[in-house]
């Protein structure tokens, strides 16, 4: 088997990408000899780290990677997130030591951090579909992290160099959807360097005891924030005036306390962070899952897991989400059209047998995320 080195910089607060990388690594271990090199952002900034801030390069990162390359001697390196402690140094070293490198893009941050100016970031739109930031005529600087000018400056210095790397390097790129591939093409990144390969998930049948209570619920799970459209979802749900259906919101984020104060009641329940197993059990016993995201999303892990459990999803037609569902799917709605969302929630509630939709989703996603097929496509990228 070929040797595969997986490089990833974990986020300060564990996010969906961290979980996906962990799950996918376990599956890749069945097909490759795998070594992981993980970095963490849970390190305080100090004057000693000023060179990293200014150059987006790290001596520490170089040293760690060189040691792993010397000890492991991989055939391929699969690089996920590098912001910020892994740094762009990993690409210098991989090129220097002639290691075949594949970069996997999970999000669109590179698009939002390639400019210092707010107007160049959002332009005529009222909201950036890549990060959720709103247009402001009073803002000049592209303050990507709204709570910090310093951190925003860091990520822009990093992002401009990263985007240049995307455009001008010759390493292969993996994205999760055809939508993302087309998005990169519009940014003058050659399509022949970009392959569409979704995240590997455990598609084996999930075994949970399904129990339907007298009062049913639908589930939102994920980051509780403005760009995820959670408040719009709550308002739309309440406008449906359901008598025997409530909304269970699971997760954490900057908008959680505000939404708890404003909306906790008979028809809205908040559940803070739980284990993935507990989440799957809750989904399994639900009427369906729902998202009202305002963003271009990559691979919607929660919705894919719901499909694997035979549970239907309500979601906006945005980015590449539709690629993970059958054609002419009945429960997708036009993004930002909350009357359309309302109609789809009512439609879901009125389904006599929502399992019929869920079973179709399950058959589709099991075929779409077939492990053998995805590994073959990954090998094609390696050997291409």
C-alpha positions as CSV (number, residue, x, y, z in Angstrom):
1,X,0.0,0.0,0.0
2,X,1.1,3.6,-0.6
3,X,2.1,5.8,2.2
4,X,-0.2,8.8,2.8
5,X,0.6,11.7,5.0
6,X,-2.4,13.7,6.3
7,X,-1.7,17.3,7.4
8,X,-4.4,19.3,9.2
9,X,-4.5,22.3,11.5
10,X,-7.2,21.9,14.0
11,X,-9.5,24.8,14.8
12,X,-9.5,26.5,18.2
13,X,-13.0,25.3,18.8
14,X,-13.6,21.8,17.3
15,X,-15.6,22.2,14.1
16,X,-17.2,20.1,11.4
17,X,-14.0,20.0,9.3
18,X,-12.0,18.6,12.3
19,X,-14.6,15.8,12.7
20,X,-14.7,15.0,9.0
21,X,-10.9,14.8,8.9
22,X,-10.9,12.4,11.8
23,X,-13.6,10.2,10.4
24,X,-12.1,10.2,6.9
25,X,-8.6,9.3,8.2
26,X,-10.0,6.2,9.8
27,X,-11.5,5.1,6.5
28,X,-8.3,5.9,4.5
29,X,-6.3,3.7,6.9
30,X,-8.0,0.7,5.3
31,X,-6.5,1.6,1.9
32,X,-3.2,3.3,2.7
33,X,-0.4,3.3,5.2
34,X,-1.4,6.5,7.0
35,X,0.6,9.0,9.1
36,X,-1.0,12.2,10.5
37,X,0.6,15.5,11.3
38,X,-1.8,17.7,13.3
39,X,-1.3,21.3,14.4
40,X,-3.4,23.3,16.8
41,X,-4.4,26.9,17.1
42,X,-4.8,26.6,20.9
43,X,-1.5,28.6,21.3
44,X,-1.4,32.1,22.6
45,X,0.1,34.8,20.4
46,X,3.3,36.4,21.5
47,X,6.1,38.6,20.2
48,X,8.0,35.4,19.3
49,X,5.3,34.6,16.8
50,X,5.5,37.9,15.0
51,X,7.4,36.3,12.0
52,X,4.5,33.9,11.5
53,X,2.0,36.7,11.6
54,X,3.9,38.8,9.0
55,X,5.2,36.1,6.7
56,X,2.6,33.2,7.1
57,X,5.6,31.0,7.4
58,X,6.7,29.0,10.5
59,X,10.1,27.6,11.4
60,X,8.4,25.3,13.9
61,X,6.1,24.0,11.2
62,X,9.0,23.3,8.9
63,X,10.9,21.4,11.5
64,X,7.9,19.2,12.4
65,X,7.1,18.4,8.8
66,X,10.8,17.7,7.9
67,X,11.0,15.2,10.7
68,X,7.8,13.4,9.7
69,X,9.0,13.3,6.0
70,X,12.3,11.9,7.0
71,X,10.8,9.2,9.3
72,X,7.8,8.3,7.2
73,X,8.8,9.0,3.6
74,X,5.3,9.3,2.2
75,X,4.2,8.8,-1.4
76,X,1.5,11.4,-1.1
77,X,0.6,14.3,1.2
78,X,-3.1,15.2,1.7
79,X,-3.3,18.7,3.1
80,X,-6.5,20.1,4.8
81,X,-6.5,23.3,6.8
82,X,-3.2,25.1,7.3
83,X,-4.4,28.3,9.0
84,X,-2.5,29.4,11.0
85,X,0.1,27.4,13.0
86,X,0.7,24.8,10.2
87,X,1.4,27.9,8.0
88,X,2.2,28.0,4.3
89,X,5.6,26.5,5.1
90,X,4.2,23.1,4.7
91,X,3.8,23.7,0.9
92,X,7.4,24.9,0.7
93,X,8.8,21.8,2.3
94,X,6.6,19.4,0.4
95,X,7.7,21.0,-2.9
96,X,11.3,21.1,-1.8
97,X,11.3,17.4,-1.0
98,X,9.3,16.5,-4.1
99,X,6.3,15.0,-2.3
100,X,3.2,14.7,-4.5
101,X,0.7,17.0,-2.8
102,X,-3.1,17.2,-2.8
103,X,-4.9,20.1,-1.2
104,X,-8.5,19.5,0.0
105,X,-10.7,22.6,0.2
106,X,-13.6,22.3,2.7
107,X,-14.7,26.0,2.6
108,X,-14.5,29.3,0.8
109,X,-12.3,31.3,3.2
110,X,-9.7,31.8,0.5
111,X,-12.2,33.9,-1.4
112,X,-13.1,36.2,1.5
113,X,-9.5,36.9,2.7
114,X,-7.8,37.8,-0.6
115,X,-8.4,41.6,-0.2
116,X,-7.8,44.3,2.4
117,X,-10.9,46.2,1.3
118,X,-14.5,45.5,2.4
119,X,-16.0,46.6,-1.0
120,X,-13.7,44.2,-2.9
121,X,-14.9,41.4,-0.7
122,X,-18.7,41.8,-0.9
123,X,-19.0,44.2,-3.8
124,X,-22.7,44.8,-4.8
125,X,-24.2,42.0,-2.8
126,X,-25.8,42.6,0.6
127,X,-24.2,39.5,2.1
128,X,-21.2,37.3,1.2
129,X,-22.4,33.8,0.5
130,X,-19.0,32.4,1.3
131,X,-18.7,33.7,4.9
132,X,-22.0,35.4,5.7
133,X,-20.6,38.9,6.3
134,X,-23.0,41.7,5.6
135,X,-22.4,44.7,3.3
136,X,-21.7,47.9,5.1
137,X,-21.2,51.3,3.3
138,X,-19.3,52.6,6.4
139,X,-16.7,50.0,6.4
140,X,-13.4,50.3,4.5
141,X,-11.2,47.5,5.9
142,X,-12.2,43.9,5.2
143,X,-12.7,42.9,8.8
144,X,-13.1,39.2,8.3
145,X,-13.2,38.5,12.1
146,X,-15.6,41.1,13.3
147,X,-14.3,40.9,16.9
148,X,-10.7,41.7,16.0
149,X,-8.8,44.0,13.6
150,X,-5.5,42.3,14.4
151,X,-6.8,38.8,13.7
152,X,-8.4,40.0,10.5
153,X,-5.1,41.5,9.3
154,X,-3.4,38.2,10.0
155,X,-5.9,36.2,8.0
156,X,-5.8,38.6,5.1
157,X,-2.0,38.5,4.9
158,X,-2.3,34.7,5.0
159,X,-5.3,34.6,2.6
160,X,-3.6,36.7,-0.1
161,X,-0.6,34.4,-0.2
162,X,-2.8,31.3,0.0
163,X,-4.9,32.4,-2.9
164,X,-1.8,33.1,-4.9
165,X,-0.7,29.5,-4.1
166,X,-4.0,28.1,-5.3
167,X,-3.7,30.0,-8.6
168,X,0.0,29.5,-9.4
169,X,1.1,26.2,-7.8
170,X,0.9,22.9,-9.7
171,X,-0.4,20.7,-6.9
172,X,-3.8,18.9,-7.3
173,X,-6.9,20.3,-5.6
174,X,-9.9,18.3,-4.3
175,X,-13.2,20.0,-3.7
176,X,-16.4,18.4,-2.4
177,X,-18.9,19.6,-5.1
178,X,-19.1,20.4,-8.8
179,X,-20.4,23.8,-7.7
180,X,-17.1,24.5,-5.9
181,X,-15.1,23.4,-9.0
182,X,-17.0,25.9,-11.2
183,X,-16.5,28.6,-8.5
184,X,-12.7,28.0,-8.7
185,X,-12.8,28.1,-12.5
186,X,-14.3,31.6,-12.4
187,X,-11.3,32.6,-10.3
188,X,-8.9,31.4,-13.0
189,X,-7.8,28.2,-11.3
190,X,-7.4,25.6,-14.1
191,X,-10.1,23.0,-14.0
192,X,-7.7,20.2,-14.9
193,X,-6.0,20.7,-11.5
194,X,-9.4,20.3,-9.6
195,X,-11.2,17.1,-8.9
196,X,-14.5,16.6,-7.2
197,X,-14.4,14.0,-4.4
198,X,-16.9,14.2,-1.5
199,X,-15.8,13.4,2.0
200,X,-15.7,9.8,3.0
201,X,-18.4,8.9,5.6
202,X,-19.3,5.7,7.3
203,X,-22.1,4.6,5.0
204,X,-22.8,1.3,6.8
205,X,-26.3,1.0,8.2
206,X,-26.8,2.9,11.5
207,X,-28.5,0.8,14.2
208,X,-30.7,2.9,16.5
209,X,-33.9,2.0,18.1
210,X,-36.5,4.3,16.4
211,X,-39.2,5.4,18.8
212,X,-41.9,7.8,17.6
213,X,-43.3,9.9,20.5
214,X,-46.7,11.4,20.6
215,X,-45.2,14.8,19.9
216,X,-42.8,14.9,17.0
217,X,-39.9,17.3,16.3
218,X,-37.5,18.4,13.5
219,X,-33.8,19.1,14.1
220,X,-31.4,21.8,13.3
221,X,-27.8,20.9,14.3
222,X,-24.7,23.0,13.9
223,X,-23.2,26.5,14.5
224,X,-25.7,28.9,16.1
225,X,-24.9,32.1,14.3
226,X,-26.3,34.8,12.1
227,X,-24.9,33.4,8.8
228,X,-26.5,30.0,9.5
229,X,-29.9,31.6,9.4
230,X,-31.0,30.1,12.7
231,X,-33.2,33.1,13.8
232,X,-34.9,33.1,10.4
233,X,-35.5,29.4,10.7
234,X,-37.1,29.9,14.2
235,X,-39.3,32.7,13.0
236,X,-40.5,30.7,10.0
237,X,-41.1,27.6,12.0
238,X,-43.2,29.5,14.5
239,X,-45.2,31.1,11.7
240,X,-46.3,27.6,10.7
241,X,-48.4,27.4,13.9
242,X,-47.8,23.7,14.3
243,X,-49.8,22.0,17.0
244,X,-47.9,18.8,17.5
245,X,-44.4,19.5,16.1
246,X,-41.5,21.4,17.7
247,X,-38.0,22.5,16.6
248,X,-35.0,21.1,18.4
249,X,-31.9,23.3,17.9
250,X,-28.6,21.6,18.7
251,X,-25.2,23.3,18.9
252,X,-23.3,26.3,20.1
253,X,-22.2,29.6,18.7
254,X,-22.3,33.4,19.2
255,X,-26.0,33.8,18.7
256,X,-27.0,31.0,21.2
257,X,-27.7,33.1,24.3
258,X,-29.6,35.7,22.5
259,X,-31.8,33.1,20.7
260,X,-32.4,31.2,24.0
261,X,-33.6,34.4,25.7
262,X,-35.9,35.3,22.8
263,X,-37.3,32.1,21.7
264,X,-37.1,29.2,24.2
265,X,-40.7,28.0,24.8
266,X,-43.1,25.2,24.1
267,X,-42.2,24.9,20.4
268,X,-38.5,25.7,20.5
269,X,-36.0,23.6,22.4
270,X,-32.2,24.3,22.6
271,X,-29.7,21.5,23.3
272,X,-26.1,22.5,23.6
273,X,-23.2,20.4,22.3
274,X,-23.7,16.6,22.5
275,X,-21.7,13.6,21.1
276,X,-22.1,12.5,17.5
277,X,-23.8,9.3,18.7
278,X,-26.4,11.3,20.7
279,X,-26.9,13.5,17.7
280,X,-27.6,10.6,15.4
281,X,-30.0,9.0,17.9
282,X,-32.0,12.3,18.0
283,X,-32.0,12.6,14.2
284,X,-33.1,9.0,13.9
285,X,-36.2,9.7,16.0
286,X,-37.1,13.0,14.3
287,X,-39.6,13.9,11.6
288,X,-36.7,15.4,9.6
289,X,-33.7,17.8,9.7
290,X,-33.6,21.4,8.5
291,X,-31.1,24.1,7.7
292,X,-31.6,27.7,6.6
293,X,-28.0,28.5,5.9
294,X,-27.2,31.8,4.1
295,X,-23.9,30.4,2.8
296,X,-22.4,28.4,0.0
297,X,-22.0,25.1,1.8
298,X,-19.7,22.3,1.0
299,X,-20.7,18.8,1.9
300,X,-23.6,19.0,4.5
301,X,-22.4,16.3,6.9
302,X,-25.6,16.5,9.1
303,X,-27.9,16.2,6.1
304,X,-25.8,13.3,4.7
305,X,-26.0,11.5,8.1
306,X,-29.8,12.1,8.2
307,X,-30.0,10.5,4.7
308,X,-28.0,7.5,5.9
309,X,-30.5,7.1,8.6
310,X,-33.4,7.3,6.2
311,X,-34.6,10.7,7.5
312,X,-35.6,13.5,5.1
313,X,-34.0,17.0,5.0
314,X,-35.3,20.5,4.3
315,X,-32.6,22.8,2.9
316,X,-32.0,25.8,0.7
317,X,-30.9,25.5,-2.9
318,X,-27.4,26.9,-2.3
319,X,-23.9,25.9,-3.3
320,X,-23.5,22.2,-3.8
321,X,-26.0,21.0,-1.3
322,X,-28.4,19.6,-3.9
323,X,-25.7,17.4,-5.3
324,X,-26.1,15.1,-2.3
325,X,-29.8,14.5,-2.9
326,X,-31.9,12.9,-5.7
327,X,-32.9,15.1,-8.7
328,X,-36.2,17.1,-8.3
329,X,-36.0,16.8,-4.5
330,X,-39.4,17.8,-3.0
331,X,-38.1,19.4,0.2
332,X,-35.5,21.9,-1.0
333,X,-36.5,25.6,-1.2
334,X,-35.3,28.8,-2.7
335,X,-32.6,30.3,-0.5
336,X,-33.8,33.4,1.4
337,X,-37.4,32.7,0.4
338,X,-38.8,32.0,3.9
339,X,-42.4,31.7,2.6
340,X,-41.0,28.8,0.5
341,X,-39.3,27.4,3.6
342,X,-42.6,27.6,5.4
343,X,-44.4,25.7,2.7
344,X,-41.7,22.9,2.8
345,X,-42.0,22.6,6.6
346,X,-45.7,22.3,6.3
347,X,-45.3,19.8,3.5
348,X,-43.0,17.7,5.7
349,X,-45.4,17.9,8.6
350,X,-48.3,16.7,6.4
351,X,-46.4,13.7,5.0
352,X,-48.2,10.6,6.0
353,X,-45.0,8.6,5.6
354,X,-41.9,10.7,5.6
355,X,-39.9,7.5,5.5
356,X,-40.7,7.2,1.8
357,X,-38.6,10.4,1.2
358,X,-36.0,9.3,3.7
359,X,-35.6,5.9,2.0
360,X,-35.0,7.5,-1.4
361,X,-32.4,9.8,0.2
362,X,-30.7,6.8,1.8
363,X,-30.4,4.8,-1.4
364,X,-29.1,7.9,-3.2
365,X,-26.4,8.8,-0.6
366,X,-25.2,5.3,-0.1
367,X,-24.5,5.1,-3.9
368,X,-23.1,8.6,-4.1
369,X,-20.7,8.1,-1.1
370,X,-19.8,4.5,-2.0
371,X,-16.4,4.0,-0.4
372,X,-14.9,1.9,-3.2
373,X,-15.9,4.5,-5.8
374,X,-14.5,7.4,-3.8
375,X,-11.2,5.6,-3.2
376,X,-10.9,4.8,-6.9
377,X,-11.4,8.5,-7.7
378,X,-8.8,9.4,-5.1
379,X,-6.3,7.0,-6.6
380,X,-7.0,8.5,-10.1
381,X,-5.9,11.9,-8.7
382,X,-2.8,10.4,-7.1
383,X,-1.8,8.6,-10.3
384,X,-2.8,11.3,-12.7
